[in-house]
Amino acid sequence: MVKIGKYDYQLSKRKNKKLFTVVDEKEVHFGDIRYSHFFDRSLLLPKKLNHNDEKRRKNYLTRSANQKAKGKLTRDNPTSPNYHARRVLW
């Protein structure tokens, strides 16, 4: 378990997910293990998944910045996987 900010992160046991955390008694699983990410701040995942490509990072952050669920941006909602992926993996 690794604490980043106010959340504790662990490896996910859910198929094809990278990490998870608990927010308001709800498990939030995020990241697809089949794909790379910019840099894993938790240091729980294999280093080979880090691509460290700034252009890909910028594109992902731009693309994920406007995702909505129920009319609200997911990047601002701690119960959303997008919120945690942007902070821990990208």
Secondary structure by P-SEA (a helix, b strand, c coil): cccccccccccccccccccccccccbbbbbcccccccccccccccccccccccaaaaaaaaaaaccccccccccccccccaaaaaacccc
